[in-house]
Amino acid sequence: MEFTFPFVFAIFLVFSAASTAVAQPQQQFLRCLTAQSNDSASISQLIYSRNSGSYSSVLESSIQNLRFDTEATPKPLIIVTPTSASHIQAAVQCSKSNGLQIRTRSGGHDFEGLSYVSQAPFVLIDLVNLRSVDIDVENRVVWVQTGLTVGELYYRIYEKSKTLAFPAASCHSVGLGGYISGGGYGPFFRKYGLAVDNVIDAHVIDANGRILDRKSMGEDMFWAIRGGAGGNFGIVLDWKLKLVPVPPTVTFFAVKKTLEENAAQLIHQWQLVSPKLPKDVISVVRVAVVNQTYQVSFTGMFLGKSDELVSLMQTSFPELGLVKQLCLETTWIQGLYRGQFPNDSLEYLLNRTWAEKEVFKVKSDYVQEPIPESVFQQIWPKYFNEEEGKYANLLLVPYGGIMDEIPDTQTPFPHRAGNLYKIVYYIGRKQDQNLDFQNYTSWMKRFYDEMTPYVSKNPREVYANYRDLDLGTNNGTGKTSFAEASVWGLGYYKNNFKRLAQVKTLVDPENFFRHEQSIPSLILASKSIPNFEVEVAGLLLSIIQFLPSQGLVV
């Protein structure tokens, strides 16, 4: 095929125009950022454009899901790694004035990559340099910046006190910014609640670049940032957290069973027993293929000595057969990470990159009625016997305890009383250039669909921190209606979704902070929601515009 000069020239003009269209806001953003900074030489060392030598290594450093580390994955025009709040303020203002979106990354564990991927031109604010910790042992509180990881927080707390902890995750590389924003459960949550249930204060940069604390942001916004998930209302700079007491010695246990050893019957019994156990006990079930064998592991932690635990379990769950030989008495932090690091050295908690990365997909469910034993006996083994099932895990996390006592409207996280346990579906493989991961996501969708009759309904509840774009996405215009967003939003937040949308309308009416599953602004999509809601949102917005600008500079 022969190309004429006019044809080739036209193609050149198209690509040139496209390149210029991208380069123009990028250059304007950089000039704006430099102008906003008091020290342009200093901030230039915190900025990485696509032609920077360190751009790729900085971008990839916190990509935890290798599904989003490909050539086809959209990448930021600019990465900013701020060292102060003023850098973030400038990045927000300059992105806004140049029509660029923002993604904010704490630890990079967003399961759909939404903290560092966008289909629209965007700037990535990577909080990796904001990791200070200020612990007050006497008053049992700590201020933590949101670039800090769970492991770093645990290590610093343990340095100060062996009998204090924070109810966070067990995965040490999870960043506290996104983790707390979405709720945050872990080994202590049946005793002390979620991470968000232990937040006292915070500093947030809003869509206008103001720095707000709890008092200046107001209780509605403070409510919304504690469970309304990241990327919706602003950028959290730091959290003030309540520390919780733990005994100097706790007990960990593990019991492993196969189908031939009555694993199915034990899971069925576990779902009746585990939500009713005392708050000091958490017993988690893991289902996986181990050495070509379908295996069920019952593991957990007890905030006390092994003799008391064994006595309790022999009374409450004698079928499990827990004996002292299957228990380990140790400290809470050494037990959580036993066998995970070389020589069990806790120093690795400070290494935020110490983790094997995979291509993976996660889904979640909540169970409110006991699942028939036949499901554990027949359906689950059927899927795990398939080739893809060899790379899957199911995690069953018991509820009950204090979670039954906290109202489902106290924070946006609504999954409280009435839930027996949560199911976490995970499938993942090491990266391979010949890997067709679509087969594995299809396997998970089939499994997830077959579980529909046995899990929560109307809505089918899901955990906001286990983001799942299969549930639905916003329409890409930035003007998704409440009704459209409810397809995915009600599953995450239930009836709290409406209040979240009202708060969004107040604090970010133009929907600057947005992504594929961000809370919608009622103002921008007013034609698609009831007139009453539009009138209320409009009235509140009119009122707030006349309020004095408040902010606490840190």
C-alpha positions as CSV (number, residue, x, y, z in Angstrom):
1,M,0.0,0.0,0.0
2,E,1.4,3.4,-1.0
3,F,1.0,6.4,1.2
4,T,0.9,9.9,-0.3
5,F,2.6,12.8,1.3
6,P,-0.6,14.6,2.3
7,F,-1.8,11.4,4.0
8,V,1.4,11.0,6.0
9,F,1.5,14.7,6.8
10,A,-2.1,14.5,8.1
11,I,-1.3,11.6,10.3
12,F,1.7,13.5,11.7
13,L,-0.5,16.5,12.5
14,V,-2.9,14.3,14.4
15,F,-0.2,12.7,16.6
16,S,1.5,16.1,17.0
17,A,-1.7,17.7,18.1
18,A,-2.5,14.9,20.5
19,S,1.0,15.1,22.0
20,T,0.8,18.9,22.4
21,A,-2.6,18.6,24.0
22,V,-1.1,16.3,26.7
23,A,2.1,18.3,27.1
24,Q,0.4,21.7,27.5
25,P,-1.4,21.0,30.8
26,Q,1.6,19.1,32.0
27,Q,3.9,22.0,31.5
28,Q,1.4,24.4,32.9
29,F,1.0,22.2,35.9
30,L,4.8,22.2,36.5
31,R,5.0,26.0,36.1
32,C,2.1,26.4,38.5
33,L,3.7,24.1,41.1
34,T,7.0,25.9,40.9
35,A,5.2,29.3,41.3
36,Q,3.3,28.0,44.3
37,S,6.4,26.8,46.1
38,N,8.5,28.9,48.3
39,D,11.5,26.8,47.4
40,S,11.4,25.8,43.7
41,A,14.7,24.0,43.8
42,S,13.5,21.8,46.7
43,I,10.1,20.9,45.2
44,S,11.7,20.0,41.8
45,Q,13.4,17.1,43.6
46,L,10.0,15.7,44.5
47,I,8.6,15.8,41.0
48,Y,8.9,13.0,38.4
49,S,7.8,13.4,34.8
50,R,7.7,10.6,32.3
51,N,11.1,11.5,31.0
52,S,12.7,11.5,34.5
53,G,15.2,8.7,35.0
54,S,13.5,7.6,38.3
55,Y,9.9,7.9,37.1
56,S,9.3,4.2,36.5
57,S,10.9,3.0,39.7
58,V,8.9,5.5,41.8
59,L,5.7,4.5,40.0
60,E,6.3,0.8,40.3
61,S,7.5,0.9,43.9
62,S,4.0,0.8,45.4
63,I,2.1,-1.0,42.7
64,Q,0.9,-4.0,44.7
65,N,-1.3,-5.6,42.0
66,L,0.7,-6.5,38.9
67,R,-2.5,-6.4,36.9
68,F,-1.9,-2.7,36.8
69,D,1.8,-2.8,36.0
70,T,1.7,-3.3,32.2
71,E,2.5,-1.2,29.2
72,A,-1.2,-0.7,28.5
73,T,-1.9,0.6,32.0
74,P,-2.6,4.4,31.9
75,K,0.2,6.3,33.7
76,P,0.4,9.7,35.4
77,L,1.7,12.7,33.6
78,I,3.5,13.7,36.8
79,I,4.3,12.0,40.1
80,V,4.6,14.3,43.1
81,T,6.1,12.9,46.3
82,P,5.4,15.7,48.8
83,T,7.3,16.2,52.0
84,S,4.9,18.8,53.4
85,A,1.2,19.7,53.4
86,S,2.0,22.8,51.3
87,H,3.2,20.6,48.5
88,I,-0.1,18.8,48.4
89,Q,-2.0,22.0,48.5
90,A,-0.1,23.3,45.5
91,A,-0.6,20.0,43.6
92,V,-4.4,20.2,44.3
93,Q,-4.7,23.8,43.2
94,C,-2.5,23.3,40.1
95,S,-4.2,20.1,39.0
96,K,-7.6,21.8,39.4
97,S,-6.6,24.9,37.5
98,N,-5.2,22.9,34.6
99,G,-8.0,20.4,34.3
100,L,-6.0,17.4,35.5
101,Q,-7.4,14.7,37.8
102,I,-5.6,13.5,40.9
103,R,-4.8,10.1,42.3
104,T,-3.5,9.8,45.8
105,R,-1.4,6.7,46.8
106,S,-0.5,5.7,50.4
107,G,0.6,2.1,50.1
108,G,-0.8,1.1,46.7
109,H,-3.1,-1.7,47.9
110,D,-6.2,-0.5,46.0
111,F,-7.3,-3.8,44.5
112,E,-8.4,-2.1,41.3
113,G,-5.5,0.2,41.1
114,L,-7.6,3.3,41.5
115,S,-5.1,5.1,43.7
116,Y,-2.6,5.3,40.9
117,V,-4.5,4.6,37.6
118,S,-6.9,6.9,35.7
119,Q,-8.3,6.9,32.2
120,A,-8.1,10.7,32.1
121,P,-4.8,12.7,32.2
122,F,-3.8,12.8,35.9
123,V,-1.2,13.6,38.5
124,L,-0.2,11.0,41.1
125,I,0.4,12.3,44.6
126,D,2.5,9.6,46.3
127,L,2.6,10.0,50.1
128,V,5.6,7.9,50.6
129,N,7.6,10.7,52.2
130,L,4.8,11.5,54.8
131,R,5.4,8.8,57.4
132,S,6.0,10.5,60.7
133,V,4.7,8.9,64.0
134,D,4.1,10.7,67.2
135,I,3.1,8.3,70.0
136,D,1.8,9.4,73.4
137,V,1.9,6.3,75.6
138,E,0.5,7.9,78.7
139,N,-2.6,9.1,76.9
140,R,-2.8,6.1,74.6
141,V,-2.9,8.1,71.4
142,V,-0.8,8.5,68.3
143,W,-0.7,10.9,65.3
144,V,0.3,9.1,62.1
145,Q,0.9,10.6,58.7
146,T,-1.0,8.7,55.9
147,G,2.0,7.5,53.9
148,L,2.9,5.3,56.9
149,T,2.3,1.5,56.5
150,V,0.7,-0.8,59.1
151,G,4.0,-2.5,59.7
152,E,5.8,0.8,60.4
153,L,3.0,1.8,62.8
154,Y,3.1,-1.5,64.6
155,Y,6.9,-1.4,64.9
156,R,6.9,2.1,66.4
157,I,4.2,1.3,68.9
158,Y,6.0,-1.8,70.0
159,E,9.2,0.2,70.5
160,K,7.3,2.4,73.0
161,S,5.1,-0.2,74.7
162,K,4.7,-4.0,74.6
163,T,1.1,-3.7,75.9
164,L,-0.4,-1.2,73.5
165,A,-1.5,-1.8,69.9
166,F,-3.8,-0.4,67.2
167,P,-6.6,-2.4,65.6
168,A,-5.2,-2.5,62.1
169,A,-4.5,-5.1,59.4
170,S,-2.1,-8.1,59.5
171,C,-0.6,-7.2,56.1
172,H,2.4,-5.0,57.0
173,S,2.8,-3.1,53.7
174,V,-0.8,-1.7,53.6
175,G,-0.8,2.1,53.7
176,L,-2.7,3.8,56.5
177,G,-4.2,6.5,54.2
178,G,-6.5,4.2,52.2
179,Y,-6.8,1.5,54.8
180,I,-8.4,3.7,57.5
181,S,-10.4,5.6,54.9
182,G,-12.3,2.4,53.9
183,G,-13.0,1.0,57.4
184,G,-10.0,-1.2,58.2
185,Y,-10.5,-4.6,60.0
186,G,-7.9,-6.9,61.4
187,P,-7.1,-9.3,64.2
188,F,-8.3,-7.0,67.0
189,F,-11.6,-5.9,65.4
190,R,-13.9,-8.2,67.4
191,K,-12.5,-6.7,70.6
192,Y,-11.9,-3.1,69.6
193,G,-13.8,-2.5,66.4
194,L,-12.4,-1.2,63.1
195,A,-9.6,1.2,62.6
196,V,-12.2,4.0,61.8
197,D,-13.9,3.2,65.2
198,N,-10.7,4.4,66.8
199,V,-10.0,7.6,64.9
200,I,-10.1,10.7,67.1
201,D,-9.1,13.5,64.7
202,A,-7.6,14.1,61.3
203,H,-6.2,16.8,59.0
204,V,-7.6,16.8,55.5
205,I,-6.8,18.9,52.4
206,D,-10.1,19.7,50.6
207,A,-10.9,20.5,47.0
208,N,-10.1,24.2,47.7
209,G,-6.7,23.4,49.1
210,R,-7.7,24.2,52.7
211,I,-6.3,22.2,55.6
212,L,-9.1,21.2,57.9
213,D,-9.2,19.4,61.3
214,R,-12.2,17.8,62.9
215,K,-13.5,21.0,64.2
216,S,-13.1,23.1,61.1
217,M,-14.3,20.3,58.7
218,G,-17.4,19.6,60.8
219,E,-18.8,16.3,62.0
220,D,-20.4,15.4,58.6
221,M,-17.2,15.4,56.8
222,F,-15.4,13.8,59.7
223,W,-18.0,11.1,59.6
224,A,-17.6,10.6,55.8
225,I,-13.8,10.2,55.8
226,R,-14.0,7.4,58.4
227,G,-15.2,4.6,56.1
228,G,-16.3,6.5,53.0
229,A,-13.2,5.2,51.2
230,G,-10.3,7.2,49.7
231,G,-10.4,9.6,46.7
232,N,-13.8,11.1,47.6
233,F,-13.6,14.0,49.9
234,G,-10.1,15.2,50.0
235,I,-6.6,14.1,50.9
236,V,-6.0,13.0,54.5
237,L,-2.7,14.2,55.8
238,D,-2.7,12.4,59.1
239,W,-4.9,10.6,61.6
240,K,-5.1,10.9,65.4
241,L,-5.7,7.3,66.6
242,K,-6.7,5.7,69.9
243,L,-4.3,3.0,71.0
244,V,-5.7,-0.1,72.7
245,P,-4.4,-2.3,75.5
246,V,-3.2,-5.9,74.9
247,P,-1.8,-8.4,77.4
248,P,2.0,-9.0,77.3
249,T,1.3,-12.6,76.3
250,V,-1.3,-13.7,73.7
251,T,-2.0,-17.1,72.2
252,F,-2.0,-18.0,68.5
253,F,-3.4,-21.3,67.3
254,A,-3.7,-23.3,64.1
255,V,-5.7,-26.5,63.2
256,K,-5.6,-27.9,59.7
257,K,-8.1,-30.4,58.2
258,T,-8.8,-32.0,54.8
259,L,-12.2,-33.1,53.5
260,E,-11.4,-36.7,54.7
261,E,-10.9,-35.2,58.2
262,N,-14.4,-33.7,58.2
263,A,-13.3,-30.2,57.1
264,A,-16.8,-29.4,55.6
265,Q,-18.6,-30.3,58.8
266,L,-16.1,-28.2,60.8
267,I,-16.7,-25.1,58.6
268,H,-20.4,-25.6,59.0
269,Q,-20.1,-25.7,62.7
270,W,-17.5,-22.9,62.8
271,Q,-20.0,-20.4,61.2
272,L,-22.4,-21.1,64.1
273,V,-19.8,-20.9,66.8
274,S,-17.2,-18.2,65.8
275,P,-19.5,-15.1,65.9
276,K,-20.6,-16.0,69.4
277,L,-17.1,-16.5,70.9
278,P,-15.9,-13.9,73.4
279,K,-14.4,-10.7,72.0
280,D,-10.9,-11.8,73.0
281,V,-11.0,-14.6,70.4
282,I,-10.8,-14.4,66.7
283,S,-10.9,-17.6,64.7
284,V,-10.4,-17.3,60.9
285,V,-10.9,-20.0,58.3
286,R,-8.7,-20.3,55.2
287,V,-9.5,-22.6,52.3
288,A,-6.9,-23.4,49.7
289,V,-5.2,-26.1,47.8
290,V,-2.0,-27.1,49.6
291,N,0.3,-29.8,48.0
292,Q,-2.5,-30.8,45.6
293,T,-4.9,-31.3,48.6
294,Y,-8.0,-29.3,49.5
295,Q,-7.1,-28.0,52.9
296,V,-9.0,-26.0,55.5
297,S,-7.0,-24.1,58.2
298,F,-8.6,-22.8,61.4
299,T,-6.2,-20.1,62.8
300,G,-6.6,-17.4,65.3
301,M,-5.5,-15.3,68.2
302,F,-6.7,-15.1,71.8
303,L,-5.8,-12.2,74.1
304,G,-4.7,-14.4,76.9
305,K,-2.9,-17.6,77.9
306,S,-3.3,-20.9,76.1
307,D,-4.8,-22.8,79.0
308,E,-7.7,-20.5,79.1
309,L,-8.1,-20.6,75.3
310,V,-8.1,-24.5,75.2
311,S,-10.6,-24.7,77.9
312,L,-12.9,-22.2,76.2
313,M,-12.6,-23.9,72.8
314,Q,-13.2,-27.4,74.2
315,T,-16.4,-26.1,75.7
316,S,-17.6,-23.9,72.7
317,F,-16.2,-25.8,69.7
318,P,-15.0,-29.3,70.9
319,E,-15.3,-30.7,67.3
320,L,-12.2,-28.6,66.3
321,G,-10.0,-30.6,68.6
322,L,-7.8,-27.7,69.8
323,V,-5.1,-28.8,72.2
324,K,-2.3,-26.9,73.8
325,Q,0.3,-28.5,71.5
326,L,-1.4,-26.5,68.6
327,C,-1.0,-23.2,70.4
328,L,1.8,-20.7,70.7
329,E,2.2,-18.2,73.5
330,T,4.0,-15.0,72.4
331,T,3.6,-11.3,72.0
332,W,0.9,-10.0,69.7
333,I,3.4,-8.6,67.2
334,Q,5.7,-11.6,67.1
335,G,2.7,-13.9,66.7
336,L,1.2,-11.9,63.8
337,Y,4.4,-12.1,61.7
338,R,5.9,-15.4,62.8
339,G,7.3,-17.2,59.8
340,Q,6.9,-14.2,57.4
341,F,10.4,-12.6,57.6
342,P,13.9,-14.0,57.7
343,N,14.8,-15.1,61.2
344,D,11.4,-13.6,62.2
345,S,13.1,-10.2,62.4
346,L,10.6,-7.4,63.1
347,E,12.9,-5.0,61.4
348,Y,11.3,-6.1,58.1
349,L,8.1,-4.3,59.2
350,L,10.0,-1.1,58.3
351,N,10.5,-2.4,54.8
352,R,7.4,-1.3,52.9
353,T,8.5,-3.3,49.8
354,W,9.1,-6.6,51.5
355,A,6.3,-8.5,49.9
356,E,5.9,-10.9,46.9
357,K,3.7,-9.3,44.3
358,E,1.2,-11.1,42.1
359,V,-1.4,-10.5,39.4
360,F,-4.6,-10.9,41.5
361,K,-8.3,-10.3,41.8
362,V,-10.4,-10.0,45.0
363,K,-14.1,-10.1,45.8
364,S,-16.0,-10.1,49.1
365,D,-19.3,-11.2,50.6
366,Y,-21.1,-11.0,53.9
367,V,-23.0,-14.1,55.3
368,Q,-26.0,-13.5,57.5
369,E,-27.5,-17.0,57.6
370,P,-25.6,-20.3,58.0
371,I,-24.6,-21.8,54.7
372,P,-25.7,-25.4,54.2
373,E,-23.0,-28.0,54.8
374,S,-23.5,-29.3,51.2
375,V,-21.9,-26.1,49.9
376,F,-18.7,-26.8,51.8
377,Q,-18.9,-30.5,50.9
378,Q,-19.6,-30.2,47.2
379,I,-19.5,-26.7,45.6
380,W,-16.3,-25.4,47.1
381,P,-14.2,-28.5,46.4
382,K,-15.6,-28.5,42.9
383,Y,-14.1,-25.1,42.1
384,F,-10.9,-25.8,43.9
385,N,-10.4,-29.0,41.9
386,E,-10.3,-26.9,38.7
387,E,-6.9,-25.7,37.4
388,E,-7.5,-22.1,38.4
389,G,-8.6,-23.1,41.9
390,K,-5.0,-24.1,42.7
391,Y,-4.2,-20.4,42.8
392,A,-7.2,-19.3,44.9
393,N,-7.8,-18.7,48.6
394,L,-11.0,-18.2,50.6
395,L,-10.8,-16.4,53.9
396,L,-13.8,-16.5,56.3
397,V,-13.6,-13.7,58.9
398,P,-16.0,-14.0,61.9
399,Y,-18.0,-11.0,63.0
400,G,-19.9,-10.7,66.4
401,G,-18.1,-9.3,69.4
402,I,-18.1,-5.5,69.6
403,M,-19.1,-5.3,65.9
404,D,-22.7,-6.3,67.0
405,E,-22.7,-3.3,69.4
406,I,-21.7,-0.5,67.1
407,P,-24.6,1.1,65.1
408,D,-24.3,0.7,61.4
409,T,-24.7,4.5,60.9
410,Q,-21.9,5.5,63.3
411,T,-19.5,5.5,60.4
412,P,-20.1,5.0,56.7
413,F,-19.0,1.4,57.1
414,P,-22.4,-0.4,57.6
415,H,-21.5,-4.1,58.0
416,R,-22.1,-4.5,61.7
417,A,-24.8,-6.5,63.6
418,G,-26.5,-9.3,61.7
419,N,-23.4,-10.6,59.9
420,L,-22.0,-13.9,60.9
421,Y,-18.8,-13.6,58.8
422,K,-17.2,-12.1,55.8
423,I,-15.9,-14.1,52.8
424,V,-12.8,-12.9,51.0
425,Y,-12.3,-14.5,47.6
426,Y,-8.7,-14.2,46.3
427,I,-7.1,-15.6,43.2
428,G,-3.5,-14.7,42.1
429,R,-0.5,-15.8,40.2
430,K,3.1,-14.7,39.7
431,Q,3.6,-12.5,36.7
432,D,4.3,-14.4,33.5
433,Q,4.4,-13.0,30.0
434,N,2.3,-15.9,28.8
435,L,-0.2,-15.6,31.6
436,D,-3.8,-15.1,30.5
437,F,-5.3,-13.9,33.7
438,Q,-8.8,-13.6,32.2
439,N,-9.2,-17.3,32.8
440,Y,-8.7,-16.8,36.5
441,T,-11.0,-13.8,36.8
442,S,-13.7,-15.8,34.9
443,W,-13.2,-18.6,37.4
444,M,-13.8,-16.2,40.3
445,K,-16.9,-14.7,38.7
446,R,-18.4,-18.1,38.3
447,F,-17.6,-19.0,41.9
448,Y,-19.0,-15.6,43.1
449,D,-22.2,-16.1,41.0
450,E,-22.8,-19.6,42.4
451,M,-22.5,-18.2,46.0
452,T,-25.4,-15.7,45.3
453,P,-28.1,-17.7,47.1
454,Y,-26.1,-18.1,50.3
455,V,-24.9,-14.5,51.0
456,S,-26.5,-11.1,51.9
457,K,-29.2,-9.7,49.6
458,N,-30.8,-6.4,48.8
459,P,-28.1,-5.3,48.6
460,R,-25.5,-7.9,48.2
461,E,-23.0,-6.4,50.7
462,V,-19.3,-5.9,49.8
463,Y,-16.3,-4.3,51.6
464,A,-15.3,-0.9,50.2
465,N,-11.6,-1.5,50.8
466,Y,-11.9,-4.6,48.6
467,R,-12.7,-2.5,45.6
468,D,-14.4,-4.5,42.8
469,L,-15.2,-2.8,39.5
470,D,-17.3,-5.8,38.4
471,L,-20.0,-4.3,40.5
472,G,-20.3,-1.2,38.2
473,T,-18.5,2.0,37.6
474,N,-19.3,5.7,37.2
475,N,-20.0,6.9,33.6
476,G,-16.7,8.8,33.0
477,T,-18.2,12.2,32.6
478,G,-17.8,13.3,36.2
479,K,-21.6,13.7,36.4
480,T,-22.8,10.2,37.4
481,S,-26.2,10.3,39.0
482,F,-27.0,9.0,42.5
483,A,-29.2,6.3,40.9
484,E,-26.4,5.2,38.5
485,A,-23.8,5.1,41.3
486,S,-26.2,3.2,43.6
487,V,-25.6,0.0,41.5
488,W,-22.2,-0.3,43.3
489,G,-22.6,2.2,46.1
490,L,-25.4,0.5,48.1
491,G,-23.4,-2.7,48.3
492,Y,-20.5,-0.9,49.9
493,Y,-22.4,1.5,52.1
494,K,-26.1,0.4,52.3
495,N,-28.3,3.3,53.5
496,N,-25.2,5.4,54.4
497,F,-24.6,5.9,50.7
498,K,-27.2,8.7,50.6
499,R,-25.6,10.6,53.4
500,L,-22.2,10.2,51.8
501,A,-23.5,11.8,48.6
502,Q,-24.9,14.7,50.5
503,V,-21.6,15.3,52.3
504,K,-19.8,15.0,48.9
505,T,-22.2,17.7,47.5
506,L,-21.2,20.0,50.4
507,V,-17.5,19.6,50.5
508,D,-16.7,18.8,46.8
509,P,-19.7,19.9,44.7
510,E,-17.8,20.1,41.5
511,N,-16.6,16.5,42.0
512,F,-12.8,17.3,41.7
513,F,-11.9,14.2,43.7
514,R,-13.3,11.4,41.6
515,H,-12.6,7.9,40.2
516,E,-14.5,5.0,38.8
517,Q,-16.3,4.3,42.0
518,S,-16.2,7.7,43.7
519,I,-19.2,9.1,45.6
520,P,-21.3,11.3,43.3
521,S,-22.1,14.9,43.7
522,L,-25.9,15.5,43.8
523,I,-25.5,19.0,42.3
524,L,-23.8,17.7,39.1
525,A,-26.4,14.9,38.6
526,S,-29.5,16.6,40.0
527,K,-31.8,15.5,37.2
528,S,-31.4,11.9,38.1
529,I,-32.3,12.0,41.8
530,P,-35.5,12.9,43.7
531,N,-36.4,16.6,43.8
532,F,-36.3,16.7,47.6
533,E,-32.7,15.6,47.7
534,V,-31.8,18.2,45.0
535,E,-33.5,20.9,47.0
536,V,-31.8,19.9,50.3
537,A,-28.4,19.6,48.6
538,G,-28.8,22.9,46.8
539,L,-29.9,24.7,50.0
540,L,-27.0,23.3,52.0
541,L,-24.6,24.3,49.3
542,S,-26.0,27.8,49.3
543,I,-25.5,28.0,53.0
544,I,-22.0,26.7,53.1
545,Q,-20.8,29.1,50.4
546,F,-21.6,32.0,52.8
547,L,-19.6,30.4,55.7
548,P,-16.2,31.9,56.4
549,S,-13.3,29.9,55.1
550,Q,-11.8,27.9,57.9
551,G,-8.6,26.0,58.1
552,L,-5.9,24.8,60.5
553,V,-2.5,25.1,59.0
554,V,0.0,22.5,60.1
